[in-house]
Every structure is written in C-alpha cells, then in structure tokens.
Amino acid sequence: MHYQGIVPLRPFPVGRRLNEQDQAYRLLQGSRIETSEPYSDLSVIKLNSTYLELVDKYYLGKGWMTLMANGIAVMMILFGLWFLTFGFEKAAAGDSAGAVSGALAALLLWLVSAVGIWLARFEWAYYTHYPIRLNRQTRMVHVFRKDGTVLNIPWDEVFFTLDHDARYWEIRGHVLKADGETVEETFALGTFSAFNRGEGLQKLHAHWEFFRRYMEEGPEAVAGYVKQALPIDKKRESFRVGYEVLATGYRHPNPILSLIGWIQWPLLALSSVGRWVAMRISRIPEWPEEIEAVNQVALDDPYDIDARINPPELR
C-alpha cells in the first residue's frame, strides 16, 4: 500500500511545473479510450443522475498501518519495560552505569513507540474516508480534504494524468495555477494498480473511463458496471464489510496467488481488527450544506444506486 498525499511529511509535490511524464500519461476529458470498458473497482458509494460519490485511494488498505505501527509500538513498550526493570535491578545492586543504560534503552524504545503511533494516526485520527463527488450537472469535482475542508474545481479545469508512488500507479488530478503549468494542489481519483505490465495500464484506463463516461456520457453509460456499492454513506462500515474490503486484495483467479492469499489469512484477520478500531475512532465525513444543496437526487431517478444493491450482510 502507498500513502503519499496523506501520511505526515509525504505530501503530493506541489509548486512545481508539469513535467514530461505528466504530459505523456495525460488523461483527456472528452477523449474516449475505446480499448477499455469502464471499471469501477471497489470505489463507488453512490451513483445517480446528479452525482457519483467515490472513496479515496487510501480507503481500500485502511487498517494495515494501524496494525503494523501500533503492533510495533506495543512491542517497543514491552521491551522498554523490560529494560527499565533491568535498570532498577542494576540500581539496587549499586551498578549506576547499568541503571543508566537500562533507563536510556527504555526511553529510546518508548520514543520509537511514540513515533510509530504518530505515523499511524493518519488512519485513525481524522476521517473514516475522504469522499470525492463528481457532479455531472454542474460539472464540478468536490474533494473532501484531510483537514475537513473541501476542494471545489470544475471538471474541465483539472489536469488528469497517471502518476506513481513506488511501483503503484494511480489517476491524479492536478489543480493548476493561472499560468496553466504550475501544480497548486493534487488529489488521487479512484484506486491504484501495479503498473509493471500492460494490464496495469489497461486497468487504470478502464478506471478512468468509468469516471469520464459518467461525467460526459451520463449514468446510463456506466451504471451496469457497478456490481457492489460501499455501505458507508453517513455511517461507519461493519466489521464484515471492512474484512471483505481488505480481502479483495487476496482474491485472485491465479491459483498460485490465491494460495498465497490463504497463507496470509492470519495477517488479513489481524488487519481487519486494526481497521475496525481505526474506523471506530475516526470521524464520519460530512459535506457542507452548500454542496449538499446542489447534489439533490430526484425521487424517481432510474439510476439511483447505493448499498441497497448489495447482499444483506454487506449493506
């Protein structure tokens, strides 16, 4: 999982000019990619004739960092207690050097523990997810930021391109300054893919086509591709839903990869617990009233899709 754009000290690079890679992988509004059928992935919260609401790229992997960082933190705390006890024993025996060494070791381990908890807080100290709304009637993009504010930008003014963090690629939207070349703000649209084979590029193009066709061709062009919606509108997901979201990364048609997924099941189960805890501590995002006012859905909308299409246990 990659976390650029949300973890402390790893923001998206801004204040820079568009580079050759941005231009080479640009995704153009109004330009259909005929080789790719729309692919929603597990990203849709709601779809209707007015807007499409999506989760952020970090949602699918939420829970991993809570498990890893806090697991390490607990280990460091326990080791620190052991060293502190060791120091007390040395002090009682009159060994001042041993006592100081034990105390310093405990302090260092607890410092490492504190850093781990601080790094992991982006998963549990803010919001359950950071929704994005694409309003096809107003042709606006609304992005819920980490600090609870909202970016509002016309669809046609966003510079969309493919970019990556390590080996993972994603669809990024750049908000440009008045010069049309300097990046002022960046957000990630949809999920991500390992871009080491041709199918990775095809998946990202298909993901882009889902968003583009919704905005430019209407809900009828993509509604049939939504097989499941995320049940997180104004509420927290259940443990079962969180487990199923994490489990999607372990399910493969390839039997070898599927076997690897089963071997890693204990880690998946523990991560599901970390995810459940993180979701319970995090706040539920709420759109400002002025955005809700322009995102009204007709009662007879034939394309009103949400978690009601899911099996009962995943609603």
C-alpha positions as CSV (number, residue, x, y, z in Angstrom):
1,M,0.0,0.0,0.0
2,H,1.2,3.5,-0.8
3,Y,0.4,6.5,1.3
4,Q,1.8,9.6,-0.5
5,G,-0.6,12.5,-0.1
6,I,-1.8,11.6,3.4
7,V,1.0,10.5,5.7
8,P,2.9,13.1,7.7
9,L,5.9,14.5,5.7
10,R,4.9,12.9,2.4
11,P,2.6,15.3,0.6
12,F,2.0,15.3,-3.1
13,P,4.6,17.6,-4.7
14,V,3.1,21.0,-5.5
15,G,4.5,24.3,-6.6
16,R,6.2,22.5,-9.5
17,R,5.7,22.7,-13.2
18,L,4.1,19.9,-15.2
19,N,6.8,17.6,-16.4
20,E,7.2,15.2,-19.4
21,Q,5.7,12.3,-17.5
22,D,2.6,14.3,-16.7
23,Q,2.1,15.1,-20.4
24,A,3.0,11.6,-21.6
25,Y,0.3,9.9,-19.4
26,R,-2.3,12.7,-19.5
27,L,-5.9,11.6,-19.5
28,L,-8.1,13.9,-21.6
29,Q,-11.6,14.9,-20.8
30,G,-13.8,14.5,-23.9
31,S,-11.5,11.8,-25.4
32,R,-12.8,8.2,-25.3
33,I,-10.4,5.3,-24.8
34,E,-12.1,2.7,-26.9
35,T,-10.0,-0.2,-25.8
36,S,-11.1,-0.1,-22.2
37,E,-14.5,-0.9,-20.8
38,P,-15.4,1.1,-17.7
39,Y,-14.2,-0.4,-14.5
40,S,-15.5,0.9,-11.2
41,D,-13.3,-1.3,-8.9
42,L,-14.5,-1.2,-5.2
43,S,-14.8,2.6,-5.2
44,V,-18.5,3.6,-5.6
45,I,-20.5,4.9,-2.6
46,K,-23.4,6.3,-4.6
47,L,-24.2,6.8,-8.3
48,N,-27.2,8.7,-9.6
49,S,-28.2,11.1,-12.4
50,T,-26.8,14.0,-10.4
51,Y,-23.5,12.8,-9.0
52,L,-21.1,10.0,-8.5
53,E,-19.6,9.7,-5.0
54,L,-16.4,7.7,-4.5
55,V,-14.0,6.7,-1.8
56,D,-10.4,7.9,-1.7
57,K,-7.4,5.7,-2.7
58,Y,-6.4,5.1,0.9
59,Y,-9.8,3.5,1.9
60,L,-9.1,0.1,0.5
61,G,-6.0,-0.5,2.5
62,K,-7.0,1.2,5.8
63,G,-6.1,-0.9,8.8
64,W,-2.7,-2.1,7.7
65,M,-0.8,0.8,9.2
66,T,-2.8,0.7,12.4
67,L,-1.9,-3.0,12.8
68,M,1.8,-2.6,11.9
69,A,2.7,0.6,13.6
70,N,0.7,0.0,16.8
71,G,1.9,-3.6,16.9
72,I,5.4,-2.4,16.8
73,A,4.6,0.3,19.3
74,V,3.3,-2.3,21.8
75,M,6.4,-4.4,21.4
76,M,8.6,-1.4,22.0
77,I,6.7,-0.5,25.1
78,L,7.1,-4.0,26.5
79,F,10.8,-4.2,25.7
80,G,11.1,-0.8,27.3
81,L,9.5,-2.0,30.5
82,W,11.9,-5.0,30.5
83,F,14.9,-2.6,30.2
84,L,13.5,-0.4,32.9
85,T,13.2,-3.3,35.2
86,F,16.7,-4.3,34.3
87,G,17.9,-0.8,35.2
88,F,16.1,-0.9,38.6
89,E,17.8,-4.2,39.3
90,K,21.2,-2.8,38.5
91,A,20.5,0.3,40.6
92,A,19.6,-1.9,43.6
93,A,22.9,-3.8,43.1
94,G,24.8,-0.5,43.1
95,D,25.6,-0.6,39.4
96,S,24.9,3.0,38.4
97,A,26.2,2.5,34.8
98,G,23.8,-0.4,34.3
99,A,20.9,1.5,35.8
100,V,21.5,4.5,33.4
101,S,21.9,2.1,30.4
102,G,18.6,0.4,31.2
103,A,16.8,3.7,31.6
104,L,18.2,5.1,28.4
105,A,17.3,1.9,26.5
106,A,13.7,2.1,27.8
107,L,13.5,5.8,26.9
108,L,14.7,5.1,23.3
109,L,12.3,2.3,22.8
110,W,9.4,4.4,24.1
111,L,10.4,7.1,21.7
112,V,10.3,4.7,18.8
113,S,6.9,3.6,20.0
114,A,5.6,7.2,20.1
115,V,6.9,7.8,16.6
116,G,5.1,4.7,15.3
117,I,1.8,5.8,16.9
118,W,2.3,9.3,15.4
119,L,2.9,7.9,12.0
120,A,-0.1,5.7,12.1
121,R,-2.5,8.4,13.3
122,F,-3.4,9.4,9.7
123,E,-5.5,6.2,9.7
124,W,-7.5,6.8,12.9
125,A,-7.2,10.4,14.0
126,Y,-9.1,12.0,11.1
127,Y,-11.9,10.6,8.9
128,T,-13.1,7.1,8.0
129,H,-12.6,8.1,4.4
130,Y,-12.2,11.1,2.2
131,P,-15.0,11.1,-0.4
132,I,-14.9,12.6,-3.9
133,R,-18.1,13.8,-5.7
134,L,-18.3,14.2,-9.4
135,N,-21.4,16.3,-10.2
136,R,-22.3,15.9,-13.9
137,Q,-25.0,18.5,-13.8
138,T,-22.8,21.3,-12.5
139,R,-19.6,19.7,-14.0
140,M,-17.9,20.2,-10.7
141,V,-15.4,18.0,-8.7
142,H,-15.7,18.1,-4.9
143,V,-12.8,16.6,-2.9
144,F,-13.0,16.1,0.8
145,R,-9.6,17.1,2.2
146,K,-7.8,15.6,5.3
147,D,-8.5,18.7,7.3
148,G,-12.2,18.6,6.6
149,T,-12.3,21.4,4.1
150,V,-13.4,20.8,0.5
151,L,-11.7,21.4,-2.8
152,N,-14.2,22.6,-5.5
153,I,-12.9,22.6,-9.0
154,P,-14.6,22.5,-12.5
155,W,-14.2,19.1,-14.1
156,D,-12.8,20.6,-17.3
157,E,-10.1,22.6,-15.4
158,V,-8.5,19.6,-13.8
159,F,-5.3,18.2,-15.4
160,F,-5.7,14.4,-15.1
161,T,-2.7,12.1,-15.5
162,L,-1.2,8.8,-14.4
163,D,1.5,9.1,-11.7
164,H,3.0,6.7,-9.2
165,D,4.3,6.3,-5.7
166,A,7.0,3.5,-5.7
167,R,5.5,0.8,-8.0
168,Y,1.9,1.7,-7.6
169,W,0.3,4.0,-10.2
170,E,-3.0,5.9,-9.9
171,I,-5.1,8.6,-11.5
172,R,-4.1,12.0,-10.2
173,G,-5.9,15.3,-10.7
174,H,-3.8,18.4,-10.7
175,V,-5.2,21.8,-9.9
176,L,-3.1,24.3,-11.9
177,K,-2.4,28.0,-11.2
178,A,-3.4,30.7,-13.6
179,D,-0.3,30.0,-15.8
180,G,-1.7,26.6,-16.7
181,E,1.6,24.9,-15.9
182,T,2.2,25.1,-12.2
183,V,0.6,22.5,-9.9
184,E,-1.2,24.1,-7.0
185,E,-2.9,21.1,-5.5
186,T,-3.2,17.4,-6.3
187,F,-5.7,14.6,-5.4
188,A,-6.0,11.0,-6.4
189,L,-9.1,9.8,-8.2
190,G,-10.1,6.2,-7.6
191,T,-7.9,3.3,-6.7
192,F,-4.4,2.2,-7.8
193,S,-2.6,-0.5,-9.8
194,A,0.8,-2.1,-10.1
195,F,2.0,-0.7,-13.4
196,N,4.6,-3.3,-14.3
197,R,2.7,-5.0,-17.1
198,G,0.4,-3.9,-19.9
199,E,-2.7,-5.0,-18.0
200,G,-1.9,-2.4,-15.3
201,L,-2.1,0.4,-17.8
202,Q,-5.3,-1.1,-19.2
203,K,-6.9,-1.3,-15.7
204,L,-6.1,2.4,-15.0
205,H,-7.5,3.4,-18.4
206,A,-10.7,1.4,-17.7
207,H,-10.9,3.0,-14.2
208,W,-10.6,6.5,-15.8
209,E,-13.2,5.6,-18.5
210,F,-15.7,4.8,-15.7
211,F,-15.3,8.4,-14.3
212,R,-15.1,10.1,-17.7
213,R,-18.0,8.4,-19.2
214,Y,-20.2,9.1,-16.2
215,M,-19.4,12.8,-16.4
216,E,-19.6,13.1,-20.2
217,E,-21.9,10.4,-21.4
218,G,-24.2,10.0,-18.4
219,P,-25.1,7.4,-15.7
220,E,-26.6,5.1,-18.3
221,A,-23.1,4.6,-19.7
222,V,-21.6,3.1,-16.5
223,A,-24.4,2.1,-14.2
224,G,-24.3,-1.5,-15.4
225,Y,-20.7,-1.8,-14.3
226,V,-21.4,-1.2,-10.6
227,K,-21.9,-4.6,-9.0
228,Q,-21.5,-3.5,-5.4
229,A,-21.6,-0.2,-3.6
230,L,-19.8,0.7,-0.3
231,P,-22.2,1.0,2.6
232,I,-20.5,3.9,4.3
233,D,-22.8,6.9,3.4
234,K,-23.1,8.8,6.7
235,K,-22.1,5.8,8.7
236,R,-19.2,3.5,9.6
237,E,-18.7,0.2,7.9
238,S,-19.3,-3.0,9.8
239,F,-16.5,-5.4,10.7
240,R,-17.8,-7.8,7.9
241,V,-17.6,-5.0,5.3
242,G,-14.1,-4.0,6.4
243,Y,-12.9,-7.6,6.2
244,E,-14.4,-8.0,2.7
245,V,-12.8,-4.8,1.5
246,L,-9.3,-5.9,2.7
247,A,-9.9,-9.5,1.4
248,T,-10.4,-8.3,-2.2
249,G,-6.6,-7.8,-2.4
250,Y,-6.1,-11.5,-1.7
251,R,-8.6,-13.0,-4.1
252,H,-7.0,-13.9,-7.5
253,P,-8.1,-16.1,-10.4
254,N,-4.5,-17.3,-10.5
255,P,-4.4,-20.4,-8.2
256,I,-0.8,-19.7,-7.0
257,L,-1.7,-16.1,-6.0
258,S,-4.9,-17.4,-4.4
259,L,-2.9,-19.9,-2.3
260,I,-0.5,-17.1,-1.2
261,G,-3.6,-15.2,-0.1
262,W,-4.8,-18.1,2.0
263,I,-1.4,-18.4,3.7
264,Q,-1.5,-14.7,4.6
265,W,-5.0,-15.0,6.1
266,P,-3.9,-14.6,9.7
267,L,-2.4,-11.2,8.8
268,L,-5.6,-10.3,7.0
269,A,-7.7,-11.2,10.1
270,L,-5.5,-9.0,12.3
271,S,-5.6,-6.1,9.9
272,S,-9.4,-6.4,9.9
273,V,-9.3,-5.8,13.6
274,G,-7.0,-2.8,13.2
275,R,-9.3,-1.5,10.5
276,W,-12.3,-1.9,12.8
277,V,-10.6,0.0,15.6
278,A,-9.4,2.8,13.2
279,M,-12.9,3.2,11.8
280,R,-14.5,3.4,15.2
281,I,-12.1,6.2,16.3
282,S,-12.2,8.1,13.0
283,R,-14.9,10.8,12.3
284,I,-17.5,10.3,9.6
285,P,-17.1,12.9,6.8
286,E,-19.9,15.4,6.3
287,W,-20.3,17.5,3.2
288,P,-21.0,21.2,3.7
289,E,-24.6,22.3,3.3
290,E,-23.9,24.3,0.2
291,I,-22.6,21.2,-1.6
292,E,-25.5,19.0,-0.5
293,A,-27.8,21.7,-1.8
294,V,-26.5,21.3,-5.4
295,N,-26.3,17.5,-5.1
296,Q,-30.1,16.7,-4.9
297,V,-31.4,13.4,-6.3
298,A,-34.8,13.0,-7.9
299,L,-37.1,10.5,-6.1
300,D,-37.8,8.8,-9.4
301,D,-34.2,8.7,-10.6
302,P,-33.8,5.4,-12.5
303,Y,-30.0,5.3,-11.8
304,D,-30.1,5.8,-8.1
305,I,-27.5,3.2,-7.0
306,D,-26.1,2.7,-3.5
307,A,-25.5,-0.1,-1.0
308,R,-29.1,-1.3,-1.4
309,I,-27.9,-3.4,-4.3
310,N,-25.5,-5.4,-2.0
311,P,-26.3,-8.7,-0.3
312,P,-28.0,-8.0,3.1
313,E,-24.8,-8.8,5.1
314,L,-22.9,-6.1,3.1
315,R,-25.3,-3.2,3.5
